[in-house]
Amino acid sequence: MSLRPVRLAAVLALASWHLVGAAAPVDDATAVAMARPHELIVAGDLTPAQRDAILEPIANLYGFWNNGSPELLKKALSPEFFDHALPPGRPQGPAGPAAASKGFLAAVPDLVVTVQQQVVAVDRVVSQVRLTGHFSGKLGDVQGKGQAIDFTAIDILRVREGKVTDNWHLEDNLGFMQQAGLLSH
């Protein structure tokens, strides 16, 4: 495997917070609707009101990745948001996802997150997401050539007082970088 002329840390910093917006910006309501899960599994005996209270900031977070809206990001994340899988070079707190979204949208402007399934339990939500689009922008110094992108990620999110406070995440960065032509197969 060889890395083309872009630093691995920079690629990981941009690629690892993965959920990004559509090329043609959509309004916030549409962005949130796009992020509703295909399958929802609720563990335990949460009432519908409790379930909805936990899922609202999650929907706002994934809506943010679908349109880059600072308003949705503010609705989603606690000011004390902590990324437990913070890649090198990314700031901690809400500034991290904001920077990642901006950089990733520049590289893959039509990337859309599809939430395949979510599991809700107490104050946690586990999401399986699929990301598709085309590497037609720039990532670091590398110009995309329209390569198709299709990779997955898993998030474990904690919600407290109506905001996402913590994220543990794992993305298929290797698959993304190979599809984008940043690493050889």
N, C-alpha and C positions, 0 to 999 in steps of 0.2 A: 504494500500500500504506500503510495507516495502522495504527499500533500502538494497541490499546485500552489502558485505564488500567493498564498494567503496564510497567515498564521493560524495554526490550529486553535489556539486560545480565542482568537477573535471569531472564528467560525463557531466554536462552541458557545461563546457568549451570545452571539446572535441567534443561533439555531436552537439553543436549549430551552428558552421560553418560547414556546412554539405556536401558540394559538394566535392567529393573525387575521387581519381583516380582508375584505373583498376589494377588488380593484376599483369598482365603481362604488363609492361610499353609499351606504344605506343608512336610513334614519335609525335612531336608537331602538325604537319599538320593533322594527324589522330585524335588526341585528340580534336582539334578545330572542325573538321568535325563531330565528335561524338556529340558535344554540340550544333549543329545547331537546332533551334526550330522546332518542328513538325508543329506548327501553328504560324504565325507572323501577328500581327495586328498593322498597322501604323495609328496613330491618327493625324489629322491635315494635313497640306499640305507640308510635308517634301519631298524634292527631293530624288531620289534614292541615289545620292551622299551623302546627309546629313544623310539619314537613315543608309547607310553603314558605315559612319564615326562614328556614335553613336554605332552601333552594333559591330564594330571590337574589341574594348577593352572588351566588354561583352563576345564575343566568345572566346577571349584569356583567360578571367577569368574562364569561364566554362571549357575550354580546360585544364587549369591548374588543375582543380579538377579531370579531367579524367586521368592525368598522373603525377601530382606533379612537373611539370617543373618550375624551378625558372625563366627561360627565359620568359615563358608565363606569369607568375605572374608579372614580371617586365614590360612587355608590357601592361598588363591590368591595374595595379593600379598606381595612382598618389603617389608620396612620402608622400603627405599630406592626403592619404586615411583615412577616418574616419568611424568607425563602430558605428552606432547609437544604436545598440542592443548588445553591447559588453558584453559577459558573464564574470562572475568572473574568475580572474586568467589569462585571455587572454590579451596579449599586444595590445595596439592601433596601428594603422598603418599597413603597409604591413606585418610586423612581425606576426600579429595576424593570418591571413589566412595561412601563411607559417607554423606556429606552429600547427594550427588546422589540416591542411592537414597531416602533419607528424604523429601526434597522431592518427588521424582517420584511416589513411592507415595502421597503426600498428594493429588496432582493426578489421577493415573490409577491408582487402587488395583487395578484388574484387569488392568493391563498385563502381558503375558507376552512374553518373548523366544523366538523360534524361530530356531535356528541353521540356516540354509538350506544353507550349505556352508562347509567349512574346508579350507585348504591348509596343510600342514605342510612346512617346509623348514628343516633344520638347527635353529636355536634360535628360529624365528619361526613364528607361526600367524596366518594371515589368515582372518578370519571375516566372512561376509555374514550379517547378521541381519535379521529382520523383527519388528516390534513392533506388537502389536494390543491394543486395550482401549477404554476409554471415559473421557473427561475428565469425571468426575463429582465430583471433589474440588475443592480450591482450588490455584491456582498464583498465588503472590503474593496480590494482593487480588481476583483474578478467580475466581468460582465457576463451575465447569463445569456444563453442562446435559445431560450424558450423551452428548456428541458422540463418534462413533466415531473412533478413532485407528488408523491403519495406515501405518507408515512404515518405512524401512530405514536401516541403518547398516553401515559397514565398520570393522573393527578390525584393526590390525596389532599383534600382541603379541609381546614378546620374553620368553623363559623362560630363567632361569639358576638353577642349583642348586635346581630344583624349585619356583620361584616366578616369577610374572610380575613383571618388573622395569620394563618400558616399555610404553607404549601410544600409538600414533598412531591417531587415529580421525576419522571423518567421518560425520555424521548428516544426515538430511534434516530439518533444523530448520525450514526454510520450510514444508515439507509438514505437519509436526506443528503448527506455529503456525496455519496456515490451517485445518486440520481442527479444531483446538481453538477456533477463532473468535477467536484472539488477533490475527490479521492478516487483512485483507480479501484476497480472491483477486484 
